[in-house]
């Protein structure tokens, strides 16, 4: 395997890990402004923490796009159409997450304005706050759940066909993508909460897939014979 391929594989693996870590940190750091009953005051009181959470999610966005663009040259050799879809859907995931970041930062500004106003009519602020929180909730459902499931299904399918990585990894990826898509649908129709035990259980396989894939790419990289193979798969 040549140096450039090794480097691309390792960077891709690192970016998968960075994306996972920053996604978790973002959720934790957003706690005062998204989950506290007095979120207007608490968000303003923890403004630096909330801003750091936004930075974590922006790093997540960059990392997610990075994995897609770095994997594209390898994926397109086996199915150019799905490889291109993967890049496009990953960009859509990034855009949706970014909209969520903007909604949280807007909510932070709203909270700071509320605190600075002293004792204003809270009802008008709560209407705007509720709307901004709803925007974030929907982006959280669509980005890290629905679009993530679609993206994982696409690259896992090509990995399975191409043997770029051992087959147990894309099998886990395909399983995880189906489960996270199921979770997004159940959350969309209110069957389960976005942050819940069932949501966590359904998300666990796709998380495990990304971490196992990341470690494999860092330590082993893509399969050398598969990378240099002249055989291209056609169709979906």
Backbone torsions as a table, in degrees:
resi	resn	phi	psi	omega
1	UNK	NA	129.5	-177.0
2	UNK	-75.0	167.6	-174.0
3	UNK	-61.5	-41.3	-177.0
4	UNK	-63.5	-37.9	178.6
5	UNK	-68.0	-42.5	177.3
6	UNK	-60.1	-44.6	-178.5
7	UNK	-63.7	-45.8	179.1
8	UNK	-60.9	-41.0	179.8
9	UNK	-62.9	-46.2	-177.0
10	UNK	-68.0	-41.5	178.7
11	UNK	-64.3	-40.1	177.8
12	UNK	-60.2	-44.9	178.7
13	UNK	-61.4	-43.8	178.6
14	UNK	-61.8	-42.0	-178.8
15	UNK	-65.5	-35.3	175.6
16	UNK	-61.3	-42.4	179.7
17	UNK	-68.3	-43.4	178.5
18	UNK	-60.2	-42.5	179.7
19	UNK	-61.4	-42.6	-179.3
20	UNK	-66.2	-44.4	-178.1
21	UNK	-65.4	-46.7	-178.1
22	UNK	-67.7	-32.1	176.9
23	UNK	-63.1	-44.2	179.6
24	UNK	-66.8	-44.3	-179.7
25	UNK	-63.4	-37.6	178.8
26	UNK	-59.8	-45.2	179.1
27	UNK	-61.2	-43.3	-178.7
28	UNK	-65.8	-45.5	-176.0
29	UNK	-70.5	-24.8	178.9
30	UNK	-78.9	-5.3	-172.6
31	UNK	-49.4	-49.1	-176.2
32	UNK	-63.2	-31.9	-173.4
33	UNK	-95.9	-18.5	-178.1
34	UNK	-106.3	-25.9	-173.0
35	UNK	-120.1	-13.2	178.7
36	UNK	-78.0	134.7	179.1
37	UNK	-57.4	-34.0	178.8
38	UNK	-99.1	53.9	-169.2
39	UNK	-65.9	-27.6	179.1
40	UNK	-64.7	-43.9	179.8
41	UNK	-76.6	-46.4	-176.3
42	UNK	-67.4	-36.2	177.4
43	UNK	-63.0	-43.6	178.1
44	UNK	-65.3	-38.8	-179.4
45	UNK	-67.9	-26.7	-179.7
46	UNK	-115.1	41.6	-174.8
47	UNK	-58.5	-42.6	-179.4
48	UNK	-64.6	-39.0	178.9
49	UNK	-64.1	-44.5	179.3
50	UNK	-64.0	-42.6	178.5
51	UNK	-62.4	-38.1	177.2
52	UNK	-64.7	-38.3	176.0
53	UNK	-61.0	-39.7	177.6
54	UNK	-64.0	-39.9	177.9
55	UNK	-63.2	-40.6	177.9
56	UNK	-58.6	-43.1	-179.1
57	UNK	-70.2	-32.0	176.1
58	UNK	-68.2	-36.7	173.7
59	UNK	-64.5	-38.8	174.9
60	UNK	-57.4	-45.3	-179.9
61	UNK	-59.4	-48.8	-179.7
62	UNK	-62.2	-42.3	-179.0
63	UNK	-64.7	-42.5	-179.7
64	UNK	-63.0	-45.6	177.7
65	UNK	-64.4	-37.1	179.1
66	UNK	-61.8	-42.7	178.8
67	UNK	-61.9	-40.4	-178.1
68	UNK	-66.2	-46.4	-176.9
69	UNK	-70.5	-33.4	179.1
70	UNK	-73.6	-33.0	179.7
71	UNK	-81.0	-20.9	-174.8
72	UNK	-53.6	-47.0	-179.4
73	UNK	-59.4	-31.0	179.5
74	UNK	-80.1	-40.4	-177.9
75	UNK	-69.7	-37.4	-173.4
76	UNK	-67.5	-21.2	178.7
77	UNK	-65.6	-23.4	-175.5
78	UNK	-109.0	-28.1	174.6
79	UNK	-161.5	95.1	-175.6
80	UNK	-62.8	-34.5	-178.3
81	UNK	-66.2	-51.1	-179.6
82	UNK	-67.0	-35.8	177.5
83	UNK	-60.2	-41.9	178.6
84	UNK	-69.2	-40.2	176.2
85	UNK	-58.8	-41.2	-178.5
86	UNK	-59.8	-45.9	178.7
87	UNK	-62.2	-44.9	-178.4
88	UNK	-63.7	-45.1	-179.6
89	UNK	-68.7	-32.3	176.9
90	UNK	-67.4	-38.3	175.9
91	UNK	-64.7	-38.7	177.5
92	UNK	-63.3	-40.8	176.3
93	UNK	-59.7	-43.6	-179.9
94	UNK	-63.4	-41.3	179.1
95	UNK	-63.8	-44.0	-179.4
96	UNK	-62.4	-44.2	178.8
97	UNK	-63.0	-39.5	179.1
98	UNK	-63.3	-39.4	175.7
99	UNK	-60.6	-39.2	176.3
100	UNK	-62.6	-40.1	177.1
101	UNK	-61.7	-44.7	179.5
102	UNK	-61.4	-38.9	179.8
103	UNK	-65.1	-38.8	179.2
104	UNK	-68.7	-43.2	178.8
105	UNK	-65.8	-35.1	175.3
106	UNK	-66.1	-38.2	176.8
107	UNK	-65.0	-37.4	176.4
108	UNK	-62.5	-45.1	177.8
109	UNK	-61.1	-40.6	178.1
110	UNK	-61.7	-43.8	179.1
111	UNK	-63.7	-40.3	178.5
112	UNK	-65.7	-37.5	176.8
113	UNK	-66.4	-38.1	178.8
114	UNK	-63.5	-45.8	-179.8
115	UNK	-66.4	-41.0	-178.7
116	UNK	-66.9	-27.5	-178.5
117	UNK	-75.4	-10.1	177.9
118	UNK	87.8	-96.3	-178.9
119	UNK	-129.9	65.8	-178.6
120	UNK	-79.1	177.7	174.1
121	UNK	-70.2	109.1	-172.9
122	UNK	-68.4	-26.2	-174.9
123	UNK	-57.9	-44.6	-178.5
124	UNK	-65.5	-36.0	178.3
125	UNK	-70.0	-38.0	-178.7
126	UNK	-67.9	-32.9	176.9
127	UNK	-62.2	-48.6	178.1
128	UNK	-64.5	-40.5	180.0
129	UNK	-63.4	-42.7	178.6
130	UNK	-61.4	-40.9	178.8
131	UNK	-63.9	-45.3	-178.7
132	UNK	-66.4	-38.3	176.8
133	UNK	-65.7	-37.3	178.5
134	UNK	-64.6	-40.1	177.5
135	UNK	-60.0	-44.9	179.4
136	UNK	-64.2	-42.7	-179.0
137	UNK	-59.3	-42.0	-179.9
138	UNK	-70.8	-37.0	177.2
139	UNK	-68.2	-34.1	177.9
140	UNK	-65.8	-35.7	178.3
141	UNK	-72.1	-46.0	-174.2
142	UNK	-77.4	-40.1	-176.3
143	UNK	-73.0	-73.0	-176.4
144	UNK	-70.6	-8.3	179.1
145	UNK	-110.5	-73.6	-173.2
146	UNK	-63.1	-56.9	-177.6
147	UNK	-66.7	-34.6	176.0
148	UNK	-60.9	-42.6	178.0
149	UNK	-61.8	-43.5	179.4
150	UNK	-63.5	-45.5	-179.2
151	UNK	-62.1	-45.6	-178.7
152	UNK	-64.6	-38.7	178.4
153	UNK	-61.4	-40.3	-177.8
154	UNK	-66.4	-52.6	-176.7
155	UNK	-72.4	-29.1	177.9
156	UNK	-67.8	-37.1	177.5
157	UNK	-60.6	-46.6	179.9
158	UNK	-67.4	-40.2	177.1
159	UNK	-59.1	-40.1	-179.0
160	UNK	-65.0	-43.1	-178.3
161	UNK	-74.0	-35.0	-171.4
162	UNK	-90.1	-20.9	-175.1
163	UNK	64.4	28.3	175.6
164	UNK	-63.5	-30.0	175.2
165	UNK	-134.5	162.1	178.9
166	UNK	-55.4	145.1	-170.5
167	UNK	-63.9	-24.6	-178.8
168	UNK	-65.4	-25.8	-179.8
169	UNK	-71.1	-52.9	177.3
170	UNK	-65.5	-28.3	175.8
171	UNK	-63.2	-44.6	176.2
172	UNK	-63.9	-38.6	178.9
173	UNK	-64.3	-43.5	178.9
174	UNK	-65.0	-40.8	177.7
175	UNK	-63.4	-46.6	-179.6
176	UNK	-63.2	-37.7	-179.2
177	UNK	-65.8	-39.6	177.6
178	UNK	-64.0	-42.1	-177.4
179	UNK	-69.3	-38.7	-179.9
180	UNK	-72.2	-32.3	174.3
181	UNK	-66.3	-39.6	175.9
182	UNK	-62.1	-42.6	179.0
183	UNK	-60.4	-42.4	-178.9
184	UNK	-64.3	-38.1	178.6
185	UNK	-69.3	-41.9	178.3
186	UNK	-63.8	-38.1	177.5
187	UNK	-69.5	-38.5	-179.1
188	UNK	-62.0	-37.5	-178.8
189	UNK	-95.4	9.5	173.5
190	UNK	75.9	14.9	-179.9
191	UNK	-71.6	-40.4	175.2
192	UNK	-130.3	158.3	177.0
193	UNK	-78.3	154.8	179.5
194	UNK	-60.2	-44.6	176.1
195	UNK	-108.2	99.9	-175.4
196	UNK	-153.6	170.7	178.5
197	UNK	-62.2	-46.3	-179.7
198	UNK	-64.6	-38.6	176.9
199	UNK	-61.2	-41.8	178.3
200	UNK	-65.1	-41.6	179.5
201	UNK	-62.9	-43.9	-179.0
202	UNK	-69.8	-25.2	180.0
203	UNK	-86.7	-16.8	-174.2
204	UNK	-59.9	-45.5	-178.9
205	UNK	-60.8	-39.0	-178.5
206	UNK	-71.9	-32.6	174.7
207	UNK	-65.6	-45.2	178.7
208	UNK	-61.6	-40.6	178.9
209	UNK	-60.0	-46.4	-178.1
210	UNK	-64.7	-39.1	-179.2
211	UNK	-71.5	-40.5	177.8
212	UNK	-66.0	-43.9	177.4
213	UNK	-60.4	-43.1	-179.6
214	UNK	-60.3	-48.5	-179.3
215	UNK	-63.4	-40.2	179.6
216	UNK	-63.2	-43.9	-179.1
217	UNK	-65.8	-36.4	179.4
218	UNK	-69.4	-42.1	-174.7
219	UNK	-87.5	-38.4	-173.4
220	UNK	-113.7	-34.8	-176.2
221	UNK	78.5	-177.9	177.8
222	UNK	-71.3	150.3	179.7
223	UNK	-58.2	123.6	-174.2
224	UNK	-61.3	-45.8	-178.2
225	UNK	-66.7	-33.7	179.2
226	UNK	-71.5	-36.8	-180.0
227	UNK	-63.2	-41.5	-174.4
228	UNK	-95.7	2.8	179.0
229	UNK	-65.4	143.2	177.8
230	UNK	-91.3	-4.0	-178.3
231	UNK	-81.2	122.8	179.0
232	UNK	-111.5	136.4	174.6
233	UNK	-84.1	143.2	178.5
234	UNK	-116.7	152.2	177.8
235	UNK	80.3	-179.1	-179.5
236	UNK	-102.2	NA	NA
